[in-house]
Amino acid sequence: MTQDWKQWLRLILAVLFAPILAAGLVAALLAIIMVPDLVFQTEIDSAASRPATAPEIMASLFGFGAIGGAMGFVLGWPAMILGGLPVHAWLVRKGRTDWLPYALIGLGVGAITMLIYLLATGSWRDPMGLLDGGPLLLSGPLTGFLAASLFWLIRLPPRIPAP
């Protein structure tokens, strides 16, 4: 009985934290790749800037991470509940509880979520503008991969007995 509630607690924590943490980390990484001036430069006035100090860089990355975490809340939780949990139950039934199937399926769920997001926001109307955001297109699959990996790490499926 004690072991059962611990497994449920791990599952709940994995569902709650994995999408938000993964999206926050990916958003901070995208900020470094796509807009390094906003991370590593501090504007003195409209015409001059200086290199940012370590606390300013951390504050910028935290801000981008918070925005990514909000996107993880809006997009990641529904993807986790609608796509991730049913696949998790299926993988446990099949006895495939190692890391790789989780990570690869997370990559696919993240790609599908990104495509749904792009279709819902009308981003497909301007394909050239969409291609200009290169690394942004990879944010969905990367976030799905990372969220599934974090889910696996928190949940620790190898310890789950197969039914």
C-alpha positions as CSV (number, residue, x, y, z in Angstrom):
1,M,0.0,0.0,0.0
2,T,2.8,2.4,0.9
3,Q,4.6,1.7,-2.4
4,D,1.4,2.3,-4.4
5,W,0.9,5.9,-3.2
6,K,4.5,6.6,-3.8
7,Q,4.2,5.5,-7.4
8,W,1.1,7.7,-7.9
9,L,2.9,10.6,-6.3
10,R,5.9,10.2,-8.7
11,L,3.4,10.0,-11.6
12,I,1.7,13.2,-10.5
13,L,5.0,15.1,-10.0
14,A,6.3,13.9,-13.4
15,V,3.1,15.1,-15.1
16,L,3.2,18.5,-13.3
17,F,6.8,19.4,-13.6
18,A,8.2,17.7,-16.7
19,P,6.4,19.9,-19.4
20,I,7.0,23.2,-17.6
21,L,10.7,22.5,-16.8
22,A,11.4,21.2,-20.3
23,A,9.7,24.2,-22.0
24,G,11.5,26.6,-19.7
25,L,14.9,25.1,-20.5
26,V,14.2,25.1,-24.2
27,A,13.1,28.7,-24.2
28,A,16.3,29.8,-22.4
29,L,18.3,27.8,-24.9
30,L,16.4,29.4,-27.8
31,A,17.0,32.8,-26.4
32,I,20.8,32.2,-26.4
33,I,20.6,30.9,-30.0
34,M,18.1,33.3,-31.6
35,V,18.5,36.6,-29.7
36,P,21.9,36.6,-28.0
37,D,21.9,40.4,-27.8
38,L,18.9,40.3,-25.4
39,V,20.7,37.9,-23.2
40,F,24.4,39.1,-23.3
41,Q,23.9,42.8,-23.8
42,T,22.4,45.5,-21.5
43,E,21.0,48.6,-23.1
44,I,22.3,51.8,-21.5
45,D,20.2,54.1,-23.7
46,S,18.6,53.8,-27.1
47,A,22.0,54.2,-28.9
48,A,24.5,52.4,-26.6
49,S,24.8,49.1,-24.8
50,R,27.3,47.2,-22.8
51,P,28.1,43.6,-22.0
52,A,25.8,42.2,-19.4
53,T,27.0,41.0,-16.0
54,A,26.5,37.5,-14.8
55,P,23.4,38.4,-12.7
56,E,21.9,40.3,-15.6
57,I,22.4,37.3,-17.9
58,M,20.8,35.0,-15.3
59,A,17.9,37.4,-15.0
60,S,17.4,37.4,-18.7
61,L,17.6,33.6,-19.0
62,F,15.2,33.3,-16.0
63,G,12.7,35.6,-17.8
64,F,12.9,33.6,-21.0
65,G,12.6,30.4,-19.0
66,A,9.5,31.7,-17.3
67,I,7.9,32.5,-20.6
68,G,8.8,29.0,-21.8
69,G,7.4,27.5,-18.6
70,A,4.1,29.4,-19.3
71,M,4.1,27.8,-22.8
72,G,4.7,24.5,-21.2
73,F,1.7,25.1,-19.0
74,V,-0.5,26.0,-22.0
75,L,0.8,23.5,-24.6
76,G,2.8,20.9,-22.6
77,W,0.2,19.8,-20.1
78,P,-2.5,19.1,-22.6
79,A,0.1,17.2,-24.8
80,M,1.2,15.3,-21.7
81,I,-2.3,14.4,-20.6
82,L,-3.7,13.6,-24.1
83,G,-0.6,12.0,-25.6
84,G,2.0,11.2,-23.0
85,L,-0.1,9.4,-20.3
86,P,-1.8,7.0,-22.7
87,V,1.5,6.1,-24.3
88,H,3.1,5.7,-20.8
89,A,0.3,3.2,-19.8
90,W,0.8,1.4,-23.1
91,L,4.6,1.2,-22.7
92,V,4.2,-0.1,-19.1
93,R,1.8,-2.8,-20.3
94,K,4.3,-3.8,-23.1
95,G,7.2,-3.8,-20.6
96,R,9.1,-1.2,-22.6
97,T,10.1,1.0,-19.7
98,D,13.6,2.0,-20.8
99,W,14.4,5.6,-21.6
100,L,14.7,5.5,-25.4
101,P,11.1,4.7,-26.3
102,Y,9.9,7.5,-23.9
103,A,12.3,10.0,-25.5
104,L,11.4,9.1,-29.1
105,I,7.7,9.2,-28.5
106,G,8.1,12.5,-26.6
107,L,9.9,13.8,-29.7
108,G,6.9,12.8,-31.8
109,V,4.3,14.2,-29.5
110,G,6.3,17.5,-29.3
111,A,6.4,17.7,-33.1
112,I,2.7,17.1,-33.4
113,T,2.0,19.7,-30.7
114,M,4.2,22.2,-32.5
115,L,2.4,21.6,-35.8
116,I,-1.0,22.0,-34.1
117,Y,0.2,25.3,-32.5
118,L,1.5,26.6,-35.9
119,L,-1.8,25.7,-37.6
120,A,-3.8,27.3,-34.8
121,T,-1.9,30.5,-34.9
122,G,-1.9,30.8,-38.7
123,S,1.8,30.6,-39.1
124,W,1.5,28.5,-42.2
125,R,0.2,31.4,-44.2
126,D,3.7,32.8,-44.5
127,P,6.1,29.9,-45.0
128,M,9.1,32.1,-45.6
129,G,8.5,33.9,-42.4
130,L,8.2,30.5,-40.7
131,L,11.5,29.3,-42.1
132,D,13.2,32.5,-40.9
133,G,12.6,31.2,-37.3
134,G,14.7,28.1,-38.0
135,P,15.5,27.0,-34.4
136,L,12.0,27.9,-33.3
137,L,10.7,25.0,-35.5
138,L,12.7,22.6,-33.5
139,S,11.5,23.8,-30.2
140,G,8.4,21.5,-30.2
141,P,10.3,18.3,-30.8
142,L,13.1,19.3,-28.5
143,T,10.7,20.2,-25.7
144,G,8.8,16.9,-26.2
145,F,12.1,14.9,-26.1
146,L,13.2,16.7,-23.0
147,A,9.8,16.5,-21.3
148,A,9.5,12.8,-21.9
149,S,13.1,12.3,-20.6
150,L,12.3,14.2,-17.5
151,F,9.0,12.4,-17.1
152,W,10.9,9.1,-17.3
153,L,13.6,10.3,-14.9
154,I,11.0,11.4,-12.3
155,R,8.7,8.5,-12.8
156,L,11.5,5.8,-13.0
157,P,9.4,3.3,-15.0
158,P,12.0,0.5,-14.7
159,R,10.8,0.2,-11.1
160,I,7.2,-0.1,-12.2
161,P,6.1,-3.8,-12.1
162,A,4.4,-4.9,-15.3
163,P,0.7,-5.8,-14.9
